[in-house]
Amino acid sequence: MSTLDYIIIVIYMAGTLGLGFWCMKDSRDADSFMVARGKIGGWIVGLSIFGTYVSSISFLALPGKAVVGDWNFFVFSLSLPFAAWIGASLFVPFYRKLGQVSAYEHMESRFGSWARIYMSVCFMLLQVARVGSVMYLIALVMNQLLAWDMITIIVIIGGLTTLYTCIGGLEGVVLTDALQSLVLILGALLSVIWLPFAMPEGPGQMMEIALENNKFSLGSWNALDWTDSTVWVVMLYALATNLQNVAINQSYTQRYLSATTEAEAKKSVWFGSLLYVPVSAGFFFIGTALFCYYTAQPGLLPEDLHTAWQEGKGDEIFPYFIMSTLPTGVRGVMVAAILAAAMSTISSSLNSSAALTLSDIFQRLIHPNPTETQSMMVLYGSTVIWGTAGTVLAIAMIDVKSAMDAWWSMSGVISGGMLGLFLLGFFSKRAGTRSAIVGVVVGIVIIGWLTFSPDLDAIPESLSNPLNGLLTIVLGTIAIVVTGTLFSYVTGDRDRIKQDEPVAAETTASN
């Protein structure tokens, strides 16, 4: 790293912090801190949503997947237009009409207080795991790029992100997300342009090698194969995951309220979702180009990375290319882009977790009508607590070899239960509290079996899950909705609001 590279990184970090301080004056009350209600234009909110989609892991993992494989997971991006249509048509009007800070407050009126607290606690625990995983994995990369101590990197990133999230509130988070998204796009664009012309014989050689090795394939189209990550399996996984994002992700629903109008909120969903499609294609193109670059010049890749490549591990190849090949200045922009992707993810998680801590925990269980000062103290304090928890988890994960495997397993179990419960309440007009509880219990058991049975020696192979792991969230969600709906019909368990309506009508008539 040259002096110019470090200057670029410092300027970027200072600009991010400066945006937080600039927004501080408009985030002095709890509502502004949590939702910046009606203050931000659709394009800015859309860039923020895009930044929430993309993490530093995507910045590195997508090229890594394309290096060792093909464009199979680009199918995930192709589902986003449908998810954007669902989000803009159903959920933006739904949450704008409710006007509630918490995405889960309406679950209380639907199934009782347990449902609201269950959803909130699950979401906050997931955000801690997400923040810890992102910090840990970005520290691994930055350790290679800068040769800094991993704990130092984790503490710096965690501290700076927590600080600007605290001082700027949601407006600061959205604006810095927008800035970080632009830096990230710039970094990806530089690589997309640079790599083809870095080939010994130019862009034509890259295309020739890529086509010879079928590197642009989306994978198998066999609709009957559910054991592999076929196009259809990835598409089902993508639809469930993206539906979860637009429907129940607190980070998204807060942004729906921050837009100036409902039309701007809908525009933000479309813009953020559709922007991810070409950018993710750029990430896959980078991975394909790296495959061609090092296939044409195998001597440029160190032996350990070449061995990892042969074993199907390609995440470290892009960072190595950045440091070994890109010129001074460009290298600094790329490191800033990787940091941008990480900080955007972390800030969104911290702000949304703080909002739920106040609305669903403190106000619901401790103090229903806190003063503005008390509310702000809870928001500041919980932002620091969640930021610290994520930082500590990241440090604890330094010696863990399968951190991402553990993260995906946990997120599949908890997220599947959340999405299934929400959809049961959103689409079923009949299911009541008992139906919801039974549905969640059955769904989590099924998700747990789908997730862990392949790795448990105590379970016979004949009883182990034979399906691809991407289907876990899909089948778990379906199990909750179907079980809850059937239980309500079989037992007569009804929506408690529907049951109360005749009583209320009789009382009114008698009065």
C-alpha positions in Angstrom: 0.0 0.0 0.0 1.4 3.4 -1.0 0.9 6.7 0.7 -1.7 7.7 -1.9 -3.7 4.6 -1.2 -3.7 5.3 2.5 -4.7 8.9 1.8 -7.7 7.8 -0.3 -8.8 5.4 2.5 -8.5 8.1 5.2 -10.4 10.6 3.1 -13.2 8.1 2.6 -13.4 7.2 6.3 -13.3 10.9 7.2 -16.1 11.7 4.7 -18.2 8.9 6.2 -17.8 10.2 9.7 -18.4 13.8 8.5 -21.8 12.8 7.0 -22.8 11.4 10.4 -21.9 14.6 12.2 -23.7 16.7 9.5 -26.9 14.7 10.1 -26.6 14.9 13.9 -28.7 18.1 14.1 -31.6 16.4 12.5 -31.5 13.3 14.6 -32.0 14.7 18.1 -35.5 13.1 18.6 -36.3 9.4 18.7 -38.5 9.3 15.6 -35.9 11.1 13.4 -33.2 8.8 14.8 -35.2 5.7 13.9 -37.0 6.5 10.7 -36.1 10.1 9.5 -39.8 10.1 8.6 -40.5 11.6 5.2 -37.1 13.4 5.0 -35.2 11.6 2.2 -35.7 11.3 -1.5 -36.4 8.0 -3.3 -33.0 7.8 -5.1 -31.0 8.2 -2.0 -33.1 5.7 -0.1 -32.8 3.3 -3.1 -29.0 3.6 -3.0 -29.2 2.8 0.7 -31.4 -0.3 0.0 -28.8 -1.3 -2.6 -26.1 -0.9 0.0 -28.0 -3.1 2.4 -28.2 -5.8 -0.3 -24.5 -5.8 -0.9 -22.0 -6.6 1.9 -18.3 -6.9 1.7 -18.8 -10.6 1.6 -20.7 -10.2 -1.7 -17.9 -8.0 -3.0 -15.5 -10.8 -2.4 -17.6 -14.0 -2.4 -19.3 -13.5 -5.8 -16.1 -13.1 -7.7 -14.7 -16.1 -5.7 -17.7 -18.2 -6.8 -17.2 -17.3 -10.4 -13.5 -18.1 -10.3 -14.1 -21.7 -9.2 -17.5 -22.2 -10.8 -20.0 -20.4 -13.1 -22.7 -17.8 -12.8 -25.2 -20.1 -11.0 -25.8 -17.7 -8.1 -26.5 -14.9 -10.5 -30.0 -16.4 -10.7 -30.4 -14.9 -7.2 -30.1 -11.5 -8.7 -32.6 -12.3 -11.5 -35.3 -12.8 -9.0 -35.0 -9.2 -7.7 -37.4 -7.6 -10.2 -40.2 -9.9 -8.9 -39.3 -9.1 -5.3 -39.2 -5.4 -6.0 -42.7 -5.7 -7.6 -44.0 -7.5 -4.5 -42.4 -5.0 -2.1 -43.6 -1.9 -3.9 -47.1 -3.2 -4.5 -47.8 -4.8 -1.1 -45.4 -4.0 1.6 -44.5 -0.3 1.0 -48.2 0.7 1.2 -48.7 -1.7 4.1 -46.0 -0.2 6.3 -46.6 3.4 5.2 -50.3 3.0 6.2 -49.4 1.5 9.6 -46.7 4.1 10.2 -45.1 2.0 12.9 -41.4 2.1 13.6 -41.2 -1.6 14.3 -41.9 -4.0 11.5 -43.3 -6.4 14.0 -45.7 -4.3 16.0 -48.7 -5.4 14.0 -47.8 -9.0 14.8 -49.0 -8.3 18.4 -52.5 -7.4 17.3 -52.5 -10.5 15.1 -51.2 -13.2 17.4 -50.3 -11.6 20.7 -47.3 -10.0 22.3 -45.2 -13.2 22.1 -45.2 -12.9 18.3 -43.9 -9.4 18.3 -41.2 -10.1 20.8 -40.3 -13.3 19.1 -39.8 -11.6 15.8 -37.9 -8.7 17.3 -35.5 -10.8 19.4 -34.8 -13.2 16.4 -34.1 -10.2 14.2 -31.7 -8.6 16.7 -29.8 -11.8 17.4 -29.5 -12.3 13.7 -28.0 -8.8 13.3 -25.4 -9.4 16.0 -24.4 -12.6 14.1 -24.4 -10.7 10.8 -22.3 -7.8 12.2 -19.9 -10.2 13.8 -19.5 -12.3 10.7 -19.0 -9.3 8.4 -16.4 -7.8 10.7 -14.6 -11.0 11.1 -14.5 -11.8 7.3 -13.6 -8.3 6.3 -10.8 -8.4 8.9 -9.5 -11.5 7.2 -9.3 -9.7 3.9 -7.9 -6.4 5.3 -5.3 -8.4 7.2 -4.1 -9.7 3.8 -4.4 -6.3 2.1 -2.8 -4.1 4.8 -1.0 -6.7 7.0 -2.6 -5.1 10.1 -3.5 -7.1 13.2 -7.0 -8.5 12.9 -8.2 -7.3 16.3 -7.1 -3.8 15.5 -9.0 -3.9 12.2 -12.1 -5.2 13.9 -12.0 -2.6 16.6 -11.4 0.3 14.2 -14.2 -0.8 11.8 -16.6 -1.5 14.7 -15.8 1.7 16.5 -16.1 4.0 13.5 -19.3 2.4 12.3 -20.9 2.5 15.7 -19.9 6.1 16.1 -21.5 7.5 12.9 -24.6 5.3 13.4 -25.0 6.8 16.8 -24.5 10.4 15.9 -26.3 10.5 12.5 -29.4 8.3 13.2 -31.2 6.7 10.2 -30.6 9.8 8.0 -26.9 9.5 8.6 -27.0 5.8 7.9 -29.0 6.3 4.7 -26.7 9.0 3.4 -23.5 7.2 4.3 -25.0 4.0 2.7 -25.6 6.0 -0.5 -22.0 7.3 -0.4 -20.7 3.8 0.3 -22.8 2.4 -2.5 -21.2 4.8 -5.0 -17.7 4.0 -3.8 -18.5 0.3 -4.1 -19.9 0.6 -7.6 -16.8 2.7 -8.6 -14.5 0.0 -7.3 -16.4 -2.8 -9.1 -16.5 -0.7 -12.3 -12.7 -0.1 -12.2 -12.1 -3.9 -12.0 -14.6 -4.7 -14.8 -12.8 -2.3 -17.1 -9.2 -3.1 -16.0 -9.3 -6.9 -16.1 -10.1 -7.6 -19.8 -7.3 -5.3 -20.9 -4.8 -6.9 -18.5 -5.0 -10.1 -20.4 -1.8 -10.9 -22.4 -3.7 -10.8 -25.7 -6.5 -8.5 -24.8 -10.2 -8.8 -24.1 -10.7 -11.3 -27.0 -8.5 -13.9 -25.2 -10.6 -13.5 -22.1 -13.8 -14.2 -23.9 -12.2 -17.2 -25.7 -11.1 -18.8 -22.5 -14.4 -18.1 -20.7 -16.5 -19.6 -23.5 -14.2 -22.7 -23.8 -14.8 -23.4 -20.1 -18.5 -22.6 -20.0 -17.9 -19.9 -17.4 -21.1 -17.9 -18.2 -23.4 -20.9 -17.5 -26.3 -20.4 -15.0 -26.1 -24.0 -14.0 -28.3 -27.0 -14.6 -31.9 -26.5 -15.7 -33.1 -30.0 -14.5 -36.3 -29.2 -12.8 -36.5 -32.7 -11.2 -33.1 -32.5 -9.4 -33.6 -31.0 -5.9 -30.2 -32.2 -4.5 -28.1 -29.7 -6.5 -28.1 -25.9 -6.8 -29.9 -26.0 -10.1 -31.4 -22.8 -11.6 -34.8 -23.7 -10.1 -33.4 -24.4 -6.6 -31.5 -21.1 -6.5 -34.5 -19.3 -7.8 -36.8 -20.7 -5.1 -34.2 -19.8 -2.5 -33.8 -16.3 -3.9 -37.6 -15.7 -3.9 -37.9 -16.7 -0.3 -34.8 -14.7 0.8 -35.8 -11.6 -1.1 -39.4 -11.8 0.0 -38.1 -11.9 3.5 -36.1 -8.8 2.9 -38.9 -6.7 1.4 -41.5 -8.0 3.8 -40.0 -8.3 7.3 -36.5 -6.9 7.3 -36.5 -4.0 9.8 -33.7 -2.3 7.9 -36.0 -2.1 4.8 -39.2 -1.2 6.5 -37.6 1.8 8.3 -36.5 3.1 4.9 -40.0 2.8 3.5 -41.0 5.4 6.2 -38.0 7.6 5.6 -38.9 8.4 2.0 -40.7 11.7 1.4 -43.8 10.1 -0.2 -45.2 6.6 -0.8 -44.4 7.0 -4.5 -40.7 7.8 -3.6 -40.6 4.8 -1.2 -41.8 2.5 -4.1 -39.2 4.1 -6.4 -36.5 3.4 -3.8 -37.4 -0.3 -3.7 -37.3 -0.6 -7.5 -34.1 1.4 -7.8 -32.2 -0.4 -5.1 -33.3 -3.8 -6.3 -32.7 -3.3 -10.0 -29.4 -1.6 -9.4 -28.1 -4.7 -7.7 -28.7 -6.8 -10.9 -26.0 -5.2 -13.1 -23.7 -4.6 -10.2 -23.8 -8.3 -9.2 -23.3 -9.2 -12.8 -20.2 -7.1 -12.6 -19.0 -9.1 -9.6 -19.5 -12.4 -11.5 -17.7 -10.9 -14.5 -14.8 -10.0 -12.3 -14.5 -13.6 -11.1 -14.8 -15.0 -14.7 -12.1 -12.5 -15.8 -9.8 -13.5 -12.9 -10.2 -17.2 -14.0 -9.1 -16.3 -17.5 -6.3 -14.0 -16.3 -4.7 -16.6 -14.1 -5.5 -19.5 -16.6 -3.5 -17.6 -19.2 -0.7 -16.7 -16.8 -0.7 -19.4 -14.1 2.7 -18.5 -12.9 1.4 -15.2 -11.5 -0.7 -16.9 -8.8 1.1 -18.1 -5.6 1.1 -21.9 -5.0 -1.1 -21.7 -1.9 -3.8 -19.7 -3.8 -3.5 -22.1 -6.8 -4.0 -25.0 -4.5 -7.0 -23.4 -2.8 -8.5 -22.7 -6.3 -8.2 -26.3 -7.2 -10.0 -27.2 -4.0 -12.9 -24.9 -4.9 -11.9 -21.9 -2.7 -11.6 -18.7 -4.6 -12.4 -15.9 -2.1 -8.8 -14.9 -1.7 -7.9 -14.5 -5.4 -9.6 -11.1 -5.9 -7.8 -9.5 -2.9 -4.5 -10.9 -4.1 -5.1 -9.4 -7.6 -5.9 -6.0 -6.0 -2.7 -5.9 -4.1 -0.4 -7.5 -6.7 -1.6 -6.0 -9.9 -3.7 -2.8 -9.6 -1.7 0.4 -9.7 -1.4 3.0 -6.9 -4.5 5.0 -6.3 -6.8 2.4 -7.9 -5.7 0.0 -5.1 -6.8 2.5 -2.5 -10.2 3.0 -4.1 -10.7 -0.8 -4.1 -9.8 -1.1 -0.4 -12.2 1.8 0.3 -14.9 0.0 -1.7 -14.5 -3.2 0.3 -14.7 -1.2 3.5 -17.7 0.6 2.2 -19.6 -2.6 1.6 -18.8 -3.8 5.2 -19.7 -0.5 6.9 -23.0 -0.2 5.0 -24.1 -3.6 6.2 -23.0 -2.9 9.8 -24.6 0.5 10.1 -28.0 -0.7 8.9 -28.0 -3.6 11.3 -27.1 -1.4 14.3 -29.7 1.3 13.6 -32.5 -1.2 13.0 -31.6 -3.2 16.2 -31.6 0.0 18.2 -35.0 1.0 16.9 -36.4 -2.4 17.9 -34.8 -2.2 21.3 -36.7 1.0 22.1 -40.0 0.2 20.4 -40.4 -3.5 21.1 -38.4 -4.1 24.3 -38.1 -0.9 26.3 -41.5 0.7 25.5 -43.4 -2.7 25.4 -41.9 -4.3 28.5 -40.3 -1.6 30.7 -41.6 2.0 30.1 -44.6 2.5 27.7 -44.3 6.3 27.6 -40.6 7.3 28.0 -39.6 10.9 27.7 -37.7 12.1 24.6 -34.5 12.1 26.7 -35.0 8.6 27.9 -35.8 7.4 24.4 -32.6 8.9 23.0 -30.5 7.4 25.8 -32.0 3.9 25.0 -31.2 4.4 21.3 -27.7 5.6 21.9 -27.0 3.0 24.5 -28.4 0.1 22.5 -26.5 1.2 19.4 -23.3 1.0 21.4 -24.3 -2.3 23.0 -25.2 -4.0 19.7 -22.1 -2.6 18.0 -19.9 -3.8 20.9 -21.6 -7.2 20.8 -20.9 -7.6 17.1 -17.3 -6.5 17.6 -16.7 -8.9 20.5 -18.3 -11.7 18.4 -16.0 -10.9 15.5 -13.0 -11.1 17.7 -14.2 -14.4 19.2 -14.5 -15.8 15.7 -10.9 -15.2 14.8 -10.0 -18.9 15.5 -13.2 -20.4 14.2 -12.7 -22.2 10.8 -16.4 -22.6 9.9 -17.8 -19.2 10.9 -19.9 -18.8 7.8 -21.3 -22.3 7.9 -22.5 -21.7 11.5 -23.9 -18.3 10.4 -25.9 -19.7 7.5 -27.2 -22.6 9.6 -28.4 -20.2 12.4 -29.9 -17.7 9.9 -31.8 -20.4 8.1 -33.4 -21.7 11.3 -34.4 -18.3 12.7 -35.2 -16.5 9.5 -37.4 -19.3 8.2 -39.4 -19.2 11.4 -39.8 -15.4 11.1 -40.9 -15.3 7.5 -43.4 -18.2 7.9 -45.1 -16.5 10.9 -45.3 -13.2 9.1 -46.9 -14.7 6.0 -49.3 -16.7 8.1 -50.5 -13.5 9.7 -50.4 -11.5 6.5 -52.3 -13.8 4.2 -54.4 -16.0 6.5 -57.6 -14.2 7.7 -58.5 -17.1 10.0 -55.5 -18.4 11.9 -55.3 -17.4 15.6 -52.7 -17.5 18.3 -52.6 -21.2 18.9 -52.4 -21.9 15.1 -49.4 -19.5 14.9 -47.6 -21.2 17.9 -48.2 -24.7 16.5 -47.1 -23.6 13.0 -43.9 -22.0 14.3 -43.0 -25.0 16.4 -43.5 -27.5 13.6 -41.7 -25.2 11.1 -38.7 -24.8 13.3 -38.5 -28.5 13.9 -38.6 -29.1 10.2 -36.0 -26.4 9.5 -33.8 -27.9 12.2 -34.0 -31.3 10.6 -33.3 -30.0 7.1 -30.3 -28.0 8.4 -28.6 -30.3 10.8 -29.5 -33.9 9.9 -26.8 -34.2 7.2 -24.1 -33.6 9.7 -25.4 -35.6 12.7 -23.9 -39.1 12.9 -26.7 -40.2 15.2 -29.2 -39.9 12.4 -29.3 -42.8 9.9 -28.5 -41.8 6.3 -31.9 -42.9 5.2 -33.5 -40.3 7.6 -31.0 -37.5 6.7 -32.1 -34.5 4.5 -31.3 -35.4 0.9 -32.2 -32.0 -0.5 -30.0 -29.1 -1.3 -29.5 -26.8 1.7 -30.8 -23.8 -0.2 -34.3 -25.2 0.0 -34.3 -25.1 3.9 -35.8 -21.6 4.2 -38.3 -22.4 1.4 -39.7 -25.6 2.9 -39.6 -24.2 6.5 -41.6 -21.2 5.5 -44.2 -23.3 3.7 -44.4 -25.7 6.7 -45.3 -22.9 9.1 -47.9 -21.3 6.8 -49.6 -24.7 5.9 -49.5 -26.1 9.4 -50.9 -22.9 11.0 -53.7 -22.7 8.4 -54.7 -26.4 8.7 -54.6 -26.2 12.5 -57.0 -23.2 12.5 -59.5 -25.1 10.3 -59.2 -28.4 12.2 -59.5 -27.0 15.7 -61.6 -23.9 15.0 -58.8 -21.6 16.3 -59.7 -18.2 15.0 -58.0 -14.8 14.7 -58.6 -13.1 18.1 -59.5 -9.8 16.4 -62.2 -11.5 14.3 -63.5 -13.2 17.5 -63.7 -9.9 19.3 -65.6 -8.1 16.6 -69.1 -9.6 17.4 -68.6 -8.8 21.1 -67.7 -5.2 20.3 -70.8 -4.9 18.0 -73.1 -6.3 20.7 -71.7 -3.9 23.3 -72.3 -1.0 20.9 -75.8 -2.1 20.2 -76.7 -2.5 23.8 -75.4 1.0 24.6 
